[in-house]
Amino acid sequence: MRLRASRTLIVEPPLPEPLAPLRDLVANLYWTWNTDAASLFERLDRELWQETGHNPVALLQRIPAATLSRFAVDDGYLSHLQRVLSAFHAYLSRPPLCVINGLSATEPVAYFSLEFALTESLPTYSGGLGVLAGDHLKSASDLGLPLVGVGLLYHEGYFHQHLGPDGWQREDYRVIDLSEQPLAPIVDALGSRLTVAVPIDGRTVTAQLWRLDVGKVPLFLLDTDIPTNGESDRQLTGRLYGGDSEMRIQQEMVLGIGGVRALRAMGVDPAVCHMNEGHSALLGMERIRTLMTEHGATFAEARLPVSSATTFTTHTAVAAGIDLFPPDLVARYLGEYAAGMGLDRGALIGLGRTNPGDDTEPFSMAMLGLRLSGFRNGVSKLHRMVSQRLWESAWPTLPLDQIPIEAVTNGVHLPTWVAHEVGDLYDRYIGESWRDDPANSDWSRIAAVPDEELWRVHERQRERLVLRARQQHADAMMSRGRSATPRGSGGVLDTGTLTIGFARRFAGYKRATLLFRDPQRLAAILNHAERPVQFIFAGKAHPRDEPAKALIREVVALSERPEFRDRLILLEGYDMELARSLVQGCDVWLNTPLRPLEASGTSGMKACANGAIHMSVMDGWWWEAYQPGLGWAVGRSRLDDDPEAQDAFDANSIYDLLENDLTQSFYERDHEGVPGDWVRRMKASVSAFGPVFNTSRMVAEYATKAYEPAARSWHILKADALAAARDQARWLDNVRSGWDSVRVRELSHARNEATGLGVTVTIDPGQLTPEDLRVDAVFGPAGPDGSLASHGVARLDFVSLAAGEALYRGEVPFTEGGRQGYAIRILPAHPNLHDPFASQLAHWA
Ligand SMILES: *Cc1c(COP(=O)(O)O)cnc(C)c1O
């Protein structure tokens, strides 16, 4: 017989009094971006720190009491602890860097995401979307912005990746031990666990709540794995992207509906909700439902304040990347819920369709998000245009470039991704403000760093990466039953060779195998006698993406060919920790998506922040960042409809760059061994990208463009039991019924030397009044056929009403010569109307 415990519990060794403050540091994820704090844990027991996967809670549980006693009397350690502690407390208590009217701790922004990547020791993320969400929270904390995160607490999270002997990806799910996470249970006033109920398919699913502190920002996580739920409901918070669409829609109900209920149960009444992708779009429905019940309002009335106070961010550039659900499935799961809000099946499904009347269209959560938000954005300037095209048919009354989707380019949380030593260098030359306020720091001071100093620091990062990669590769080969027998003595890769990183999710459009189009030419580049090059690949494929797994296998097989084998490797288990090593140690970061399918891409920003040079197809963020001298642009020509020709063109462009510019610049050394031209490029890149491609700039941009107007609208429309919202709903009804009676009577213009063009329009407002209308001149360069490009918008003022005709006048400020044109656009206008495009009403003349 095997003895089984009737109860298990964690017995932590008591912390000696002088080390007690470690508890505070462990309870907050501040250490994940403060390397001085992280090194406190590493110092205690380096091996255990590695073994726990950088998990300080687990470290303190397992560390021998004798070690603790030793450090409790180590003056050097205690002063290190004191230094970190005072920095931490100063961080928590300092005044905000970003003050936004209408937001407060009880009425904050609530940022909803299905995944958050905060640290490798909590694997609740799959890739870029989660990393962005985690970095968003960290920068909101740095800025002191009142913001809370809302997500799911997964018990297994995302898989750990292993490659079999055949190079085929194996997914390994491990239970996340919650007792080893810095989670605090949320309890009510009586000390019992606070729970929320979510109605799903006739059942009630209960979720308990946890809190994770990310600096000043709390992240609230919903967890359905509790005994009162049935077995399958307990699995709803099991795996990230684990199940089929039935699983997914239920997870999204827990996140969206449950998330809003959870905030309210805790006394948090968000002024603004931010949907990170369509997964959380149901939060809009639940906020509407709440206002309807509390104030006896109709759906149309409650929708106005909710949508004006919602921000929606889309991350996909591929129609196939959009989460779609069959209408029957949506009706089954949400029909009763929607009926409670007065929506029949047609109305419910219509909210998730670009064309609500099209019965063949599936239900898209992203479309629901677009419809229930007042600020929508793509994640780079190019992705904004791609998104406008993707969602064009949802705004049939607007021309393509006026589809109301803005651009807020992604960033990265610099202190999370910049190597310790590089950060020290920035502290000294740029000033410590680069950590919390990079957008307002003087990055040009990087020029003052002596070339040799910057180069030596960078070389140490590369060395660290190569040694680690070599060890990991050798271990993996052993476990795959291969012996790694490289040509050299030390193992694969070389510490002084130009090192190029390629790490990202494996997906077809990212073209991981593009580099191998001409294997002979590649082999010659890698094995060049004086100017060799080496590559490190990493990345996971989605568990159900078989073609992507085949790509991994292909890269592995190629990497085992004799001409590549010690200059090109694929490391398994891409996670935040491996990502950090790679972006910190590579000389060049390569990205080869098929344009325009990369929405933004953020790994390149991480690499550039560490002094790597970016080399990429002109897609995502690179389209707006690249300038000659700042990295390299791959394949400048765009061969739209011929992916095969595009592949050939782009691969050729990579080979050319590798054979010439890159290797010449990298291997051209002065008498100190420093590559002067290369270091100049490093400095130019850090100086140009440092202030821009970070989440501090990004969150501040969301705060001013989206959150502040949203919060203002929310407070106005919600006041006095929705008085302004009801008024606006009535007004909208009236405008809608009278819209077709509005006519443009006359249009004239006169050249006006100083300002451009004076435009006068006479309008018959029909059943409406002039105050109901907003009249604009949309202008820009015109083609010979009258087509208008790159629009500017000039508002025309209402001047007078006489004999049933309203006169509007304004100035169109043409700043360019050549053929110019303008068009008159009429939209509904109301003092509190947040989104003039939501009604779909527009006249053009
Ligand atoms: C940054 C990061 C990503 C996103 O990288 P992209 O360049 O946007 O593809 C994915 N996974 C991990 C682990 C990361 O750190």
The ligand as an SDF file (V2000), in Angstrom:
LIG
                    3D

 15 15  0  0  0  0  0  0  0  0999 V2000
    7.7190   39.4730  -27.7250 C   0  0  0  0  0  0  0  0  0  0  0  0
    7.2610   38.0870  -27.7420 C   0  0  0  0  0  0  0  0  0  0  0  0
    6.4020   37.6490  -28.7560 C   0  0  0  0  0  0  0  0  0  0  0  0
    5.9120   38.5450  -29.8590 C   0  0  0  0  0  0  0  0  0  0  0  0
    6.8760   38.6750  -30.8500 O   0  0  0  0  0  0  0  0  0  0  0  0
    6.4790   39.1360  -32.3340 P   0  0  0  0  0  0  0  0  0  0  0  0
    7.6860   39.7500  -32.8870 O   0  0  0  0  0  0  0  0  0  0  0  0
    5.3930   40.1510  -32.1620 O   0  0  0  0  0  0  0  0  0  0  0  0
    6.0300   37.9440  -33.0740 O   0  0  0  0  0  0  0  0  0  0  0  0
    5.9900   36.3260  -28.7350 C   0  0  0  0  0  0  0  0  0  0  0  0
    6.4020   35.4760  -27.7740 N   0  0  0  0  0  0  0  0  0  0  0  0
    7.2310   35.8660  -26.7880 C   0  0  0  0  0  0  0  0  0  0  0  0
    7.6430   34.8920  -25.7500 C   0  0  0  0  0  0  0  0  0  0  0  0
    7.6850   37.1820  -26.7390 C   0  0  0  0  0  0  0  0  0  0  0  0
    8.4860   37.5670  -25.7450 O   0  0  0  0  0  0  0  0  0  0  0  0
  1  2  1  0
  2  3  1  0
  2 14  2  0
  3  4  1  0
  3 10  2  0
  4  5  1  0
  5  6  1  0
  6  7  2  0
  6  8  1  0
  6  9  1  0
 10 11  1  0
 11 12  2  0
 12 13  1  0
 12 14  1  0
 14 15  1  0
M  END
$$$$
